[in-house]
Amino acid sequence: MAGNAPSTSLVIDFLKTSYHGSLDILLIEDDMNFNSRAASLL
């Protein structure tokens, strides 16, 4: 799973620059992924 994180980040960055209308959705999804990663460190 951890190996997929960089690829996912690259995809999200690409989508952010390509689809400005979906930026809010992508940011929310990115925040959720960050929160789940942070929770796994506890």
BELQUI-V510572 format. One record per residue. RES is the residue in one letter. BURIAL is b if it has 9 or more other ideal C-beta (glycine too) atoms within 8 Angstrom, else e. Layout:
RES,BURIAL
RES,BURIAL
This chain:
M,e
A,e
G,e
N,e
A,b
P,e
S,e
T,b
S,e
L,e
V,e
I,b
D,e
F,e
L,b
K,b
T,e
S,e
Y,e
H,e
G,e
S,e
L,b
D,e
I,e
L,b
L,b
I,e
E,b
D,b
D,e
M,e
N,b
F,e
N,e
S,e
R,b
A,e
A,e
S,e
L,e
L,e
